[in-house]
Amino acid sequence: MGLLSGFRNPHNLPVKTCAHCGRPFCWRRKWARSWDEVKYCSKGCKHRAQKTPANICAAASVEDEF
């Protein structure tokens, strides 16, 4: 039996580290076209990462005023 042309060995998938939680995550077919731009392992991490810096900056500016 030969290898299927569309078969991808799950042990050889590229891995990245999530920019928010730091956990490793593997390549997924839905990210095939945009793998270079993928930074987060999930929508939840992306949402929390975008929400967190704004809150930190806002809190810092309020503390600086007093």
N, C-alpha and C positions, 0 to 999 in steps of 0.2 A: 504494500500500500504506500502510495506517495503522499506527500504533504498537500493539503488543499491550498489553493492560491490565496484565499481570504483568511486562512487560519493564522492566528497570532498567539504564540506561546505565552501563557500568562506569567511565566517565570522571567521573561525578558522584557517586560513592560517598563517604560521609563517611570521614574519616581521623582516627585517634588515634595518640598516641605511647605505646609500651609503657612502663609505670612501672618496669620492671626494666632492660631492655636499651636503651631509648631509640630503638628503631627504629619507623618509622611502619608502621601496619597499617590495612587497609581493613575496612569493614563487611562482615559475612558474614550470609547468610540465617539461619544457626543462632543468631546474636546479635540477631535482629530484636526480640525481646521484652525483651531485657536490655542493649541497647546502652549505656544510661546507666551501668550497673554494670560494664561490661567495662573492665579496667585493663591486662591483659596480652595479648600477642600469641599466646601458646601456653601449653599446660599446663606445659611445661618452665620457662618464665619465671615462671609463677605459683608453681611448686614451689620454685624457687631463691630467689625473693623472700621467700617465707614462711620459708624455712630460714635465710637469711642474717642477718636482724636478730637472731634469737635467739642465734646463734653470736657475733655481735659484742658483744651485751650480756653474755653469759656470760663472754667473754674479758675484758671491761672490769672486771667485778666481781671476777674472780680476781686481776687485776693490782692493783686497789685494796686488796686484803687484805694484800699484802706490803709 
